[in-house]
């Protein structure tokens, strides 16, 4: 089979992929911004210490991303890797609540292990999806993936917020185990025979592969410009929600977990229709105009956070997160598939790109904590928004439109080389 195969996966596998995206929504990001609230309210950690703990996961993801992509390009055991990574996240999340492990070295270790797992999960699901539906149907299917992913985030945030408010904040970590079990069941529902492993790496059957995949990726200008866009976007975006959570905690410590849950739920509810819309409009409008809308929403959000620390205002601004992240989560994987179609290097390209955006996210959490200590939360939001302005500029000038069409298909020299 090739990347444009007409193969139709079974209903069982399609349901399994839906379920995997739904349950991994909670597992893939670990405890996310709730970790900052937990460490601040339960153990009185400083913003700088929280920044180090939060950045440990993203730095580990950054280091593991490219090797993970290389592994996914050559292995046929993608489902097993998803299962192992899911179990690792579940175990680490529970251990972080034990008093013996609530210290900086232990939390950093657990966050690092979860980061390595996250490095496998996102590209593994993308590869499985591409292997199931092929390149032609990938945009619409990726939009559907993100719909289920955001729906899972809504459900997990509601459950986590309720458990933390009515029981204890530690239940945020225990709830993740439930979603991990759901992920395991879902990935086992996907039938191995429904995954074309050549299609999963973007390979055309008649095209031979050669060595040096990473070198070819690094030589490809548009891919590197996409990578720079990801760095800027994630540097501006990664620390925003954790900072909002801490901002809300200062105003009302007792309701902090509920406010954080509301922030996540509002954004994710917006992301559900936005992701569905983005996957389809990326096919009819093209990738460029849709992606630009998502990139521009980010710096606008950062500026609006500085207007007021009123919880109602901050929650309203979170709708922009739904637009920006909702489009971004769909489009960057589609654009990467466009640039690597027929090369057999889709997953290693995702690995390199993942390394770059993880670098941006890790630096965001690390730097933002100290910027806030020096300038306050308003200064921190403006600092992040300034970098967010650069992302759409770089993408417009450096990547442009990538949708395969009569006008772009002849430009084979501007795609990743296959030899």
C-alpha positions as CSV (number, residue, x, y, z in Angstrom):
1,X,0.0,0.0,0.0
2,X,1.0,3.6,-0.4
3,X,0.2,6.8,1.4
4,X,-2.7,7.4,-0.9
5,X,-4.2,3.9,-0.5
6,X,-7.9,3.5,-0.6
7,X,-7.7,1.0,2.3
8,X,-10.6,1.4,4.8
9,X,-9.8,0.5,8.5
10,X,-12.4,-1.6,10.3
11,X,-15.0,-0.1,12.5
12,X,-13.3,-1.5,15.6
13,X,-10.0,0.2,14.7
14,X,-11.7,3.5,14.0
15,X,-13.5,3.4,17.4
16,X,-10.2,2.4,19.0
17,X,-8.5,5.4,17.5
18,X,-11.3,7.7,18.6
19,X,-11.0,6.3,22.1
20,X,-7.2,6.6,22.1
21,X,-7.4,10.3,21.3
22,X,-10.1,10.8,23.9
23,X,-8.3,9.1,26.8
24,X,-4.8,10.2,25.9
25,X,-5.9,13.8,26.2
26,X,-5.3,13.6,29.9
27,X,-2.4,11.1,29.8
28,X,-0.3,12.8,27.2
29,X,0.2,16.1,29.1
30,X,0.5,14.5,32.5
31,X,-1.0,16.7,35.3
32,X,0.0,19.8,33.3
33,X,-0.8,23.2,34.9
34,X,-2.4,21.5,38.0
35,X,1.1,20.5,39.1
36,X,1.9,24.2,39.7
37,X,-1.2,24.7,41.8
38,X,-0.4,21.5,43.7
39,X,3.1,22.5,44.5
40,X,2.1,26.1,45.4
41,X,-0.9,25.4,47.6
42,X,0.2,22.2,49.2
43,X,4.0,22.7,49.6
44,X,4.5,26.5,49.2
45,X,7.0,26.2,46.3
46,X,8.3,29.4,44.7
47,X,7.5,30.4,41.2
48,X,11.1,29.6,40.2
49,X,11.0,26.1,41.7
50,X,7.6,25.5,40.0
51,X,9.1,26.7,36.7
52,X,12.0,24.2,37.0
53,X,9.6,21.3,37.8
54,X,7.3,22.3,34.9
55,X,10.2,22.6,32.5
56,X,11.7,19.2,33.3
57,X,8.9,17.4,31.4
58,X,9.3,19.6,28.3
59,X,13.1,19.4,28.3
60,X,12.9,15.6,28.5
61,X,10.4,15.6,25.7
62,X,12.7,17.8,23.7
63,X,15.7,15.4,24.1
64,X,13.6,12.3,23.4
65,X,11.5,13.6,20.5
66,X,13.9,13.0,17.6
67,X,14.9,9.5,18.8
68,X,11.2,8.7,19.2
69,X,10.5,9.8,15.7
70,X,13.4,7.6,14.3
71,X,12.1,4.7,16.3
72,X,8.5,5.1,15.0
73,X,9.8,5.2,11.4
74,X,11.3,1.8,11.8
75,X,9.2,-0.1,14.3
76,X,6.0,-2.0,13.7
77,X,5.3,-2.1,17.5
78,X,3.7,1.3,17.6
79,X,0.7,0.1,19.7
80,X,3.1,-1.5,22.3
81,X,5.0,1.8,22.6
82,X,1.8,3.7,23.3
83,X,0.9,1.2,26.0
84,X,4.3,1.4,27.8
85,X,4.4,5.2,27.6
86,X,0.8,5.4,29.0
87,X,1.7,3.1,32.0
88,X,4.8,5.2,32.8
89,X,2.8,8.4,33.0
90,X,0.2,6.8,35.3
91,X,2.8,5.4,37.7
92,X,4.8,8.7,37.9
93,X,1.7,10.8,38.5
94,X,0.7,8.7,41.5
95,X,4.2,8.7,43.0
96,X,4.3,12.5,42.9
97,X,1.6,12.6,45.6
98,X,3.6,10.5,48.1
99,X,5.2,12.7,50.8
100,X,8.6,11.0,50.3
101,X,8.8,12.1,46.7
102,X,7.6,15.7,47.0
103,X,11.1,17.2,46.6
104,X,12.7,18.9,43.7
105,X,14.9,16.1,42.5
106,X,12.1,13.5,42.6
107,X,9.5,15.7,41.0
108,X,12.0,16.6,38.2
109,X,12.7,12.8,37.7
110,X,9.0,11.9,37.4
111,X,8.4,14.9,35.1
112,X,11.3,13.8,32.9
113,X,10.0,10.2,32.6
114,X,6.6,11.6,31.7
115,X,8.3,13.9,29.2
116,X,9.9,10.9,27.5
117,X,6.5,9.2,27.3
118,X,4.9,12.3,25.8
119,X,7.6,12.3,23.2
120,X,6.3,8.9,22.0
121,X,2.6,9.4,22.4
122,X,1.8,12.3,20.1
123,X,3.8,11.2,17.0
124,X,2.8,7.6,17.6
125,X,-0.9,8.5,17.4
126,X,-0.2,10.6,14.3
127,X,1.7,7.7,12.7
128,X,-1.0,5.2,13.5
129,X,-3.5,7.6,12.0
130,X,-1.6,8.2,8.8
131,X,-1.0,4.4,8.5
132,X,-4.8,3.8,8.8
133,X,-6.2,6.4,6.5
134,X,-3.4,7.5,4.1
135,X,-2.2,11.0,3.2
136,X,-5.3,12.1,1.2
137,X,-7.7,11.6,4.1
138,X,-5.3,12.6,6.8
139,X,-6.4,16.3,7.3
140,X,-10.0,15.4,7.9
141,X,-9.1,12.4,10.2
142,X,-6.6,14.6,12.1
143,X,-9.3,17.1,12.7
144,X,-11.5,14.2,14.1
145,X,-8.6,13.1,16.3
146,X,-8.3,16.6,17.8
147,X,-12.1,16.7,18.4
148,X,-11.9,13.6,20.5
149,X,-8.7,14.8,22.1
150,X,-10.3,18.1,23.2
151,X,-13.5,16.3,24.3
152,X,-11.3,14.1,26.5
153,X,-9.6,17.2,27.9
154,X,-13.0,18.7,28.8
155,X,-14.1,15.5,30.6
156,X,-10.8,15.0,32.4
157,X,-10.7,18.7,33.5
158,X,-14.2,18.5,34.9
159,X,-13.5,15.3,36.7
160,X,-10.1,16.5,38.0
161,X,-11.5,19.9,39.2
162,X,-14.4,18.3,41.0
163,X,-12.2,15.7,42.7
164,X,-9.7,18.3,43.8
165,X,-12.4,20.6,45.1
166,X,-14.6,18.1,46.9
167,X,-11.9,15.6,48.0
168,X,-8.3,16.8,47.7
169,X,-6.0,18.1,45.1
170,X,-4.1,14.8,45.1
171,X,-7.1,13.3,43.3
172,X,-6.0,15.2,40.2
173,X,-3.2,12.7,39.9
174,X,-5.2,9.6,40.7
175,X,-7.8,10.5,38.1
176,X,-5.1,10.2,35.4
177,X,-4.9,6.5,36.1
178,X,-8.5,6.0,34.9
179,X,-7.7,7.7,31.6
180,X,-4.5,5.6,31.3
181,X,-6.6,2.4,31.5
182,X,-9.0,3.8,28.9
183,X,-6.0,4.5,26.7
184,X,-4.7,0.9,27.0
185,X,-8.1,-0.6,26.1
186,X,-8.4,1.8,23.1
187,X,-5.0,1.0,21.6
188,X,-5.6,-2.7,21.9
189,X,-8.9,-2.2,19.9
190,X,-6.9,-1.0,16.9
191,X,-6.1,-4.0,14.7
192,X,-2.5,-4.3,13.6
193,X,-3.7,-5.3,10.1
194,X,-5.3,-1.9,9.7
195,X,-2.0,-0.1,10.0
196,X,0.1,0.3,6.9
197,X,3.5,1.0,8.3
198,X,4.9,2.4,5.0
199,X,2.0,4.9,4.9
200,X,2.6,5.6,8.6
201,X,6.0,7.0,7.7
202,X,4.9,8.8,4.6
203,X,6.6,6.3,2.2
204,X,5.5,5.7,-1.4
205,X,5.8,2.0,-2.1
206,X,7.9,2.3,-5.3
207,X,10.3,4.9,-3.8
208,X,13.5,3.4,-2.2
209,X,14.7,4.8,1.1
210,X,18.2,5.9,1.9
211,X,20.1,6.7,5.1
212,X,20.6,10.2,6.5
213,X,17.0,11.1,7.2
214,X,17.7,13.7,9.9
215,X,20.4,15.3,7.7
216,X,17.8,15.7,4.9
217,X,15.3,17.1,7.3
218,X,17.8,19.7,8.6
219,X,18.6,20.7,5.0
220,X,15.0,21.5,4.2
221,X,14.4,25.2,4.5
222,X,10.6,25.1,4.8
223,X,10.7,22.4,7.4
224,X,13.2,24.4,9.5
225,X,11.0,27.5,9.1
226,X,8.0,25.4,10.3
227,X,10.2,24.3,13.2
228,X,11.1,28.0,14.1
229,X,7.3,28.8,14.0
230,X,6.7,26.0,16.5
231,X,9.5,27.2,18.8
232,X,8.1,30.7,18.9
233,X,4.5,29.5,19.3
234,X,5.3,27.2,22.2
235,X,7.6,29.6,23.9
236,X,4.8,32.1,23.9
237,X,2.0,29.6,24.7
238,X,3.4,27.0,27.1
239,X,3.7,29.1,30.3
240,X,0.5,31.1,29.7
241,X,-2.0,28.7,31.3
242,X,0.2,27.8,34.3
243,X,0.7,31.5,34.9
244,X,-3.1,32.1,34.7
245,X,-3.6,29.3,37.2
246,X,-1.1,31.0,39.6
247,X,-2.7,34.4,38.9
248,X,-6.1,33.0,39.9
249,X,-4.6,31.3,43.0
250,X,-3.4,34.6,44.4
251,X,-6.9,36.0,44.1
252,X,-8.6,32.9,45.7
253,X,-6.5,30.0,46.9
254,X,-9.5,27.9,47.9
255,X,-11.1,28.0,44.4
256,X,-7.9,27.8,42.4
257,X,-8.4,24.2,41.2
258,X,-11.9,25.0,40.1
259,X,-10.8,28.1,38.2
260,X,-8.1,26.1,36.5
261,X,-10.6,23.4,35.5
262,X,-12.8,26.1,34.1
263,X,-9.9,27.6,32.1
264,X,-9.2,24.2,30.6
265,X,-12.9,23.4,30.0
266,X,-13.6,26.7,28.3
267,X,-10.6,26.4,26.0
268,X,-11.3,22.8,25.1
269,X,-15.0,23.3,24.4
270,X,-14.0,26.0,21.9
271,X,-11.3,23.7,20.4
272,X,-13.8,20.9,19.6
273,X,-15.6,22.7,16.8
274,X,-12.5,24.6,15.9
275,X,-10.5,21.4,15.3
276,X,-13.3,19.9,13.2
277,X,-13.5,23.1,11.2
278,X,-9.7,23.4,10.8
279,X,-9.3,19.9,9.4
280,X,-11.9,20.5,6.7
281,X,-11.0,24.1,5.8
282,X,-7.3,23.1,5.5
283,X,-8.5,21.0,2.6
284,X,-10.7,23.6,0.9
285,X,-9.1,26.9,1.9
286,X,-5.5,25.7,2.1
287,X,-3.2,25.4,5.1
288,X,-1.9,29.0,5.2
289,X,-5.0,31.0,5.9
290,X,-6.3,28.5,8.5
291,X,-2.9,28.3,10.3
292,X,-2.5,32.1,10.4
293,X,-5.7,32.5,12.3
294,X,-4.5,30.1,15.0
295,X,-1.1,31.8,15.2
296,X,-2.5,35.3,15.5
297,X,-4.9,34.4,18.3
298,X,-2.0,33.6,20.7
299,X,-0.4,37.1,21.1
300,X,-3.8,38.7,21.3
301,X,-4.7,36.4,24.2
302,X,-1.4,37.3,26.0
303,X,-2.1,41.0,25.8
304,X,-5.8,40.6,27.0
305,X,-4.7,38.8,30.1
306,X,-3.1,42.0,31.4
307,X,-6.3,44.0,31.3
308,X,-7.7,42.5,34.5
309,X,-7.1,39.7,37.0
310,X,-10.9,39.3,37.5
311,X,-11.6,35.5,37.2
312,X,-14.5,36.2,34.8
313,X,-12.4,38.2,32.5
314,X,-9.5,35.7,32.5
315,X,-11.9,32.8,31.8
316,X,-13.4,34.8,28.9
317,X,-10.0,35.4,27.4
318,X,-9.4,31.6,27.5
319,X,-11.7,31.2,24.5
320,X,-8.8,32.5,22.4
321,X,-6.7,29.6,23.6
322,X,-9.4,27.4,22.1
323,X,-9.0,29.1,18.7
324,X,-5.2,29.2,18.7
325,X,-4.4,25.8,20.1
326,X,-7.4,24.2,18.4
327,X,-6.1,25.2,14.9
328,X,-2.5,24.6,15.8
329,X,-2.9,21.1,17.0
330,X,-4.5,20.0,13.7
331,X,-2.4,22.1,11.2
332,X,1.2,21.5,12.2
333,X,0.8,17.7,11.8
334,X,-0.9,18.2,8.4
335,X,1.7,20.7,7.2
336,X,4.5,18.2,8.2
337,X,2.7,15.5,6.3
338,X,2.5,17.8,3.2
339,X,6.3,18.5,3.3
340,X,7.2,14.8,3.7
341,X,4.7,13.1,1.5
342,X,6.5,10.3,-0.4
343,X,9.8,10.5,1.5
344,X,9.3,7.9,4.2
345,X,10.5,10.4,6.8
346,X,7.3,11.7,8.3
347,X,8.0,10.5,11.9
348,X,11.6,11.5,12.1
349,X,10.5,14.9,10.8
350,X,7.9,15.0,13.5
351,X,10.7,14.1,15.9
352,X,12.9,17.0,14.8
353,X,10.0,19.4,14.9
354,X,8.9,18.1,18.2
355,X,12.4,18.7,19.6
356,X,12.2,22.3,18.4
357,X,8.8,23.0,19.9
358,X,9.6,21.2,23.1
359,X,12.6,23.5,23.4
360,X,10.3,26.5,23.1
361,X,7.9,25.1,25.7
362,X,10.7,24.1,28.1
363,X,12.3,27.6,27.9
364,X,8.8,29.2,28.3
365,X,8.1,27.5,31.7
366,X,11.7,28.1,32.8
367,X,12.0,31.7,31.8
368,X,8.5,32.9,32.5
369,X,8.6,32.0,36.2
370,X,11.6,34.3,36.7
371,X,10.1,37.1,34.5
372,X,7.1,37.1,36.7
373,X,9.2,37.3,39.8
374,X,11.0,40.3,38.4
375,X,8.1,42.2,36.7
376,X,4.8,40.7,37.9
377,X,2.2,38.7,36.1
378,X,1.3,41.4,33.7
379,X,4.9,41.7,32.6
380,X,5.1,38.0,32.2
381,X,2.1,37.9,29.9
382,X,3.4,40.7,27.7
383,X,6.8,39.1,27.5
384,X,5.2,35.9,26.1
385,X,2.9,37.7,23.8
386,X,5.9,39.6,22.2
387,X,7.3,36.2,21.1
388,X,3.9,35.1,19.9
389,X,3.8,38.0,17.4
390,X,6.8,36.6,15.6
391,X,5.3,33.1,14.9
392,X,2.8,34.1,12.2
393,X,5.4,36.3,10.5
394,X,7.9,33.5,10.3
395,X,5.3,31.1,9.0
396,X,4.0,33.5,6.4
397,X,7.4,34.3,5.0
398,X,9.2,31.0,5.5
399,X,6.6,28.2,5.0
400,X,3.6,29.6,3.1
401,X,1.0,27.3,1.5
402,X,1.8,23.6,1.5
403,X,-1.5,22.0,0.3
404,X,-0.9,19.6,-2.6
405,X,-2.5,21.2,-5.7
406,X,-1.9,21.9,-9.3
407,X,0.2,24.9,-8.3
408,X,2.2,23.3,-5.5
409,X,2.7,19.7,-6.7
410,X,5.3,20.5,-9.4
411,X,7.6,22.1,-6.8
412,X,9.2,18.8,-6.0
413,X,12.5,20.4,-5.3
414,X,11.0,22.2,-2.4
415,X,10.0,19.0,-0.6
416,X,12.2,16.8,1.4
417,X,14.4,14.8,-1.0
418,X,13.8,11.1,-1.2
419,X,17.3,10.1,-2.1
